[in-house]
Amino acid sequence: MSGKSYRLIALGLLVVATIATPTAAQVTKNPPPPLPPPAPNAAANVDPSNIDLAYGAFQRGHYLTAFNEATKRAQQNDPAAMTLLGEIYAQGLGVGRDDSKAAQWYKLAAAKGDRDALFALAMFNFQGRAGTQNLEEAARLLDAAAKLGHAGAAYDLGLLYLQGQQFSQDFKRASELFAAAAEAGNSEAQYALATMYKEGRGVQKDMSKAMRLMQQASVAGNLDAMVEFAIAQFNGEGINKDEPAAAQLFLKAAHLGSPIAQNRLARIRMAGRGMPADATEAVKWHMVAKAGGASDPELDIFAGKQTPAVREAADKAAKKWLSTMAAARP
């Protein structure tokens, strides 16, 4: 398996299994939340609209309302409400961030089989929040969440098998987990599985399946899949050649900030393939791509041959685009 092909997958693993730093592993000293009192005939007392109200408030940013409504539901032993309380404490939304309380609520929900709580606890163990980092426990929790159908857990567990970290390296098992997550609509898993079909790792090599999965991930907004699918479509590799469609996809990915797409778009504008040739646009996107680390000596030569007016217009447009992107960053 080439380092290039799984470079982004490996980066995903680093995000999942971040080694806790003193700032990332802040453990508060506040006491854990009290266990919700058992509600007699809890199932009969459940009003589904209450938890919907809690989540609705959470999604609208009304965190104190969400907290209060979720607390009522947690007192009726509702695991989804417990998980929501864990999320509120974990992010410090409407209340002070408290990893210890978050972990307590997640554990209560996980004990009742809530897959989202299991996944959240796995992340806590990877990051060392509310305790010491425990990679073995994190992997166990991911496995439990994946078995309950959590797509993100299946994807992350697949990464562990792919990298051979907490488990022996097993491409076949990784592909199975990616397939489960991909089927559930996880675009990262679709991209990862597409790469495995492309290279024949853990599955039989199949460019047709690889491109179908790559397209699904691209439509879902996965930027890396978008770029790779556009390249394949432009070159006619594993899919019918369609330079205009590929050019439009490169344009979309370029606006989303991919230096590779920006470089490809500059070349398209230079050559007039898939889009009309436009020297100013070609030089502009070349400048933007270079700022993102994608150099291209051929485009350097092309830019140097343009008139001062073209270079000035391209430079102005590139600086405007870069400043707009910088201002939009959080």
C-alpha positions in Angstrom: 0.0 0.0 0.0 1.6 3.2 -1.1 2.2 6.0 1.4 0.6 8.5 -1.0 -2.7 6.5 -1.3 -3.2 6.2 2.4 -1.7 9.5 3.5 -5.0 11.1 4.2 -6.4 8.0 5.9 -3.4 8.0 8.2 -4.0 11.6 9.0 -7.6 10.7 9.9 -6.2 8.1 12.4 -4.0 10.8 14.0 -7.1 12.9 14.5 -9.0 10.0 16.0 -6.1 8.9 18.3 -4.6 12.2 19.3 -2.1 11.8 22.1 -3.3 13.9 25.0 -1.4 17.0 25.8 -1.7 18.9 29.0 -4.2 21.3 27.4 -6.2 18.6 25.6 -6.6 16.5 28.7 -8.0 19.0 31.1 -9.8 17.1 33.9 -12.1 19.2 36.1 -12.3 18.6 39.8 -16.1 19.1 40.0 -18.1 16.2 41.3 -19.7 13.9 38.7 -23.4 14.4 38.0 -25.8 12.6 40.3 -27.2 9.4 39.0 -30.8 10.0 37.8 -33.3 8.5 40.2 -35.1 5.5 38.8 -38.5 6.3 37.4 -41.2 3.8 38.1 -42.7 2.5 34.9 -40.2 4.6 33.0 -41.2 3.3 29.6 -44.8 4.2 30.2 -43.8 7.7 31.3 -41.6 8.4 28.2 -42.7 11.2 26.0 -40.6 11.1 22.8 -41.3 14.7 22.1 -39.3 15.7 25.2 -36.0 14.4 23.8 -36.9 15.9 20.4 -37.4 19.2 22.1 -34.0 18.8 23.8 -32.2 18.0 20.5 -34.1 20.7 18.7 -33.0 23.3 21.2 -29.5 22.0 21.0 -29.4 22.3 17.2 -30.7 25.8 17.4 -28.1 26.8 19.9 -30.4 27.1 22.9 -28.1 25.1 25.1 -29.6 25.8 28.5 -33.1 24.8 27.2 -31.5 21.6 25.8 -29.7 21.0 29.1 -32.9 21.4 31.1 -35.0 19.2 28.8 -32.4 16.5 28.6 -32.1 16.5 32.3 -35.8 15.8 32.7 -35.5 12.9 30.2 -32.3 11.5 31.8 -34.3 11.3 35.1 -36.5 8.8 33.2 -33.4 6.8 32.3 -33.4 7.8 28.7 -29.9 7.0 27.2 -30.2 9.5 24.3 -30.8 12.3 26.8 -27.8 11.1 28.9 -25.7 11.2 25.7 -26.9 14.7 25.0 -25.9 15.9 28.5 -22.5 14.3 28.0 -22.1 16.3 24.7 -23.2 19.5 26.4 -20.6 19.1 29.2 -17.9 17.9 26.8 -18.2 21.0 24.6 -19.1 23.4 27.4 -22.2 24.6 25.8 -24.5 26.6 28.1 -22.6 25.2 31.1 -18.9 25.1 32.0 -16.9 22.4 30.2 -16.5 19.5 32.5 -14.9 16.3 31.0 -15.5 14.4 34.2 -19.3 15.0 34.1 -19.4 14.4 30.4 -17.7 11.0 30.8 -20.1 10.1 33.6 -23.1 10.8 31.4 -21.6 9.0 28.5 -20.9 6.0 30.7 -24.5 5.9 31.9 -25.8 6.0 28.4 -23.2 3.5 27.1 -24.3 1.0 29.8 -27.8 1.2 28.3 -26.4 0.4 24.8 -26.4 3.9 23.3 -23.9 3.7 20.4 -23.3 7.4 20.3 -22.2 7.4 23.9 -19.9 4.4 23.3 -18.3 6.3 20.4 -17.9 9.4 22.5 -16.3 7.4 25.3 -13.9 5.9 22.8 -12.8 9.4 21.7 -12.4 10.3 25.4 -10.1 7.3 25.9 -8.1 8.1 22.8 -7.6 11.7 23.9 -7.1 11.0 27.6 -10.0 13.3 28.6 -11.4 12.7 32.1 -8.6 10.3 32.9 -5.5 8.7 31.4 -5.3 7.8 27.8 -6.3 4.2 27.3 -6.0 3.0 23.7 -7.1 -0.6 24.4 -10.3 0.6 26.0 -10.9 3.0 23.2 -10.6 0.3 20.6 -13.0 -1.9 22.6 -15.5 0.8 22.8 -15.2 1.5 19.1 -15.8 -2.2 18.4 -19.0 -2.1 20.6 -20.3 1.0 18.9 -19.5 -0.4 15.4 -21.4 -3.6 16.2 -24.4 -1.4 17.0 -24.2 0.2 13.6 -22.3 3.4 14.4 -20.7 4.4 11.0 -18.0 6.6 12.4 -17.0 3.9 14.9 -16.8 1.3 12.1 -14.6 3.7 10.0 -12.3 4.5 12.9 -12.0 0.9 13.8 -11.1 0.1 10.2 -8.3 2.7 10.5 -6.9 0.8 13.4 -6.9 -2.5 11.5 -5.4 -0.7 8.5 -2.6 0.8 10.5 -2.0 -2.2 12.7 -2.0 -0.2 15.9 -4.3 -1.7 18.6 -4.8 -4.8 16.4 -2.6 -6.8 14.0 -2.7 -5.2 10.6 -5.6 -6.8 8.7 -6.6 -5.2 5.3 -9.5 -7.6 4.9 -11.1 -6.7 8.2 -10.4 -3.0 7.5 -12.2 -3.3 4.2 -15.2 -5.0 5.9 -15.5 -2.2 8.4 -15.1 0.5 5.8 -17.8 -1.2 3.7 -20.2 -1.2 6.7 -19.5 2.5 7.3 -19.7 3.3 3.6 -23.1 1.6 3.3 -24.3 3.8 6.1 -23.2 6.9 4.1 -19.9 7.7 5.7 -17.9 9.6 3.0 -14.5 9.0 4.6 -15.2 5.2 4.6 -16.4 5.4 1.0 -13.1 7.1 0.0 -11.0 4.7 2.0 -12.8 1.7 0.6 -12.5 3.1 -2.9 -8.7 3.4 -2.4 -8.6 -0.2 -1.3 -10.5 -1.4 -4.4 -8.2 0.8 -6.5 -5.1 -0.9 -5.1 -6.5 -4.3 -4.5 -5.7 -4.3 -0.7 -8.1 -6.4 1.4 -10.4 -6.7 -1.6 -10.0 -7.8 -5.2 -8.8 -4.9 -7.3 -11.8 -3.4 -9.1 -11.5 0.1 -10.7 -15.2 0.2 -11.5 -16.2 -0.3 -7.8 -13.4 2.1 -6.8 -14.8 4.8 -9.0 -18.4 4.3 -7.9 -17.4 4.7 -4.3 -15.1 7.6 -5.1 -18.0 9.3 -6.8 -20.3 8.7 -3.9 -17.8 10.2 -1.5 -17.3 13.1 -3.9 -21.0 13.8 -4.1 -21.1 13.7 -0.2 -18.5 16.5 -0.2 -15.3 14.6 0.6 -12.7 16.9 -0.8 -10.0 14.3 -1.4 -12.4 12.0 -3.2 -13.6 14.9 -5.2 -10.1 15.6 -6.5 -9.3 11.9 -7.2 -12.6 11.4 -9.0 -12.0 14.5 -11.1 -8.6 13.2 -12.1 -9.9 9.8 -13.0 -12.8 11.4 -15.0 -10.4 13.8 -16.8 -8.1 10.9 -17.8 -10.8 8.3 -18.3 -9.3 5.9 -15.7 -12.0 3.5 -14.5 -14.7 5.7 -15.7 -15.8 7.3 -19.0 -13.6 10.2 -19.9 -15.4 13.5 -19.5 -13.1 16.6 -19.5 -15.8 19.2 -19.1 -17.4 17.4 -16.1 -14.0 16.9 -14.5 -13.1 20.6 -15.0 -16.3 21.6 -13.2 -15.4 19.3 -10.3 -11.9 20.7 -10.2 -13.4 24.2 -10.0 -15.6 23.1 -7.1 -12.7 21.5 -5.3 -10.5 24.5 -6.0 -13.0 26.8 -4.4 -13.1 24.5 -1.4 -9.4 25.0 -0.9 -7.6 22.0 -2.5 -4.2 23.1 -3.8 -4.1 20.0 -6.1 -7.4 21.0 -7.7 -6.3 24.6 -8.0 -3.2 23.4 -9.8 -5.2 21.2 -12.1 -7.6 24.0 -12.8 -4.7 26.3 -13.7 -3.5 23.7 -16.2 -7.0 23.3 -17.6 -7.3 27.1 -18.1 -3.8 27.1 -19.7 -4.6 24.4 -22.2 -8.3 25.0 -22.8 -9.3 21.4 -22.1 -12.7 21.0 -20.5 -13.0 24.8 -20.1 -12.1 27.7 -22.4 -8.5 28.8 -22.2 -8.0 31.9 -20.1 -4.5 33.1 -19.3 -5.5 35.3 -16.4 -7.5 32.5 -14.7 -4.6 30.1 -15.3 -2.1 32.3 -13.7 -4.4 33.3 -10.9 -5.1 29.7 -9.9 -1.4 28.8 -10.3 -0.6 31.6 -7.8 -3.3 30.3 -5.4 -2.1 26.7 -5.7 1.5 27.8 -5.1 0.4 29.6 -1.9 -1.0 26.3 -0.8 2.2 24.4 -1.5 1.5 23.0 -5.1 4.3 24.3 -7.2 4.5 23.7 -11.0 7.5 24.8 -13.0 5.6 24.5 -16.3 3.0 27.0 -15.1 5.8 29.2 -13.8 7.2 29.4 -17.4 3.7 30.0 -18.8 3.0 32.8 -16.3 6.4 34.4 -17.1 5.4 34.6 -20.8 2.2 36.6 -20.2 1.8 40.3 -20.6 2.2 42.6 -17.6 -1.5 43.3 -17.8 -2.4 39.6 -17.5 0.1 39.0 -14.7 -1.2 42.1 -12.8 -4.8 41.1 -13.2 -4.0 37.5 -12.1 -2.0 38.7 -9.1 -4.8 41.0 -8.0 -7.4 38.2 -8.3 -5.2 35.7 -6.5 -4.6 38.0 -3.6 -8.3 38.8 -3.3 -9.2 35.1 -3.3 -6.5 34.3 -0.7 -7.5 37.2 1.6 -11.2 36.1 1.4 -10.3 32.5 2.3 -8.1 33.7 5.2 -10.9 35.9 6.5 -13.4 33.0 6.3 -11.2 30.7 8.5 -12.4 30.3 12.1 
